[in-house]
Amino acid sequence: MCEFITAVAPIALAIAFDFASFNGRALGYDVVDVILTLASNTALGDGVVPDKARIRSEFPYFGAPYTRAEQADVTPAPQHSQK
């Protein structure tokens, strides 16, 4: 078994890579913040938090897509043209 333990606060997580037990990323983890923190060795965040209320216990785990009403005040990201 190979074990990797992150030593960077506040997201210190023990991670084991083996077949004996399930180990992985929970849907509610903010993986972008984890990567930013590990890469910089400083607690960083992108300001975006996963919506844990939309996570379901059965498939599809992410739940239904956002409705038009839920997206009413959201400005779409600009689309870059491909040359």
N, C-alpha and C positions, 0 to 999 in steps of 0.2 A: 504494500500500500504506500502510495506517495501522499504526503500531507503538506498542505500549504496553509499557513496562518498569516493573515494580514495583521500588521502591527500598527496600523494607522488609525487613530481615533477620529471620528466617533463611530466608525463602521467596521470595527474589528470582527471578522467572521471567520470561524474555522471552516475550512473546506477540505474534504477528503475525496480523493479520486480512487474509488474502488467499486467492486460489484456487490459488496456485502450489504449495503444499505442505500436508500435513496439519498441523494445529496444534489442540490442544484439551487437555482435561483427561484425564489418565490415571485409570483406575479406582482406583488406589491413593492418589491425592492426598487429603489431608484438607482438603476445601474449606471446611468450617466454620471450621477454624483459620485458613485463608488469609483468609476474609472478616472474621473477628474481628480479625486482625492488621492488615489494610488499613483497616478502619473506625476502629480505635483508634490506629493508628500506633505500636503497641507489640506485641511478640511475646506473643500470647495463645493459649490452647488451651482446648478444652472437655473434655479428658480422655478423649475417645472416639477410638479409632484404627481405621481401616478394617482388616478382617481380610484381609490380602494373600494368605494361604494359600488363600482361597476363590475368588480371581480365576482364571478359566480363559482359555486362549488361543483357545478357540472358543466359539461362541454356545451357550447363554446365558453370557455372560462372568462374571456374578456367581455362577454355580454353583448347586447345589441349595440349597433352603431349609434352615434348621437343623432337625434332628430333635427329637422330644420329649425324648430323652435329653440332647441338647445344651442344651436350654432348661430342664432340671429345676430349677436353682437361680435362675432368672430370675423376678423379681416383675413382673407386668404393671403398666403405667402405669395410674393411675386414669382411668376413663372419666367425662367430664363430661356431664351430662344437658343436652340442648338444650331451651330453653324457648320 
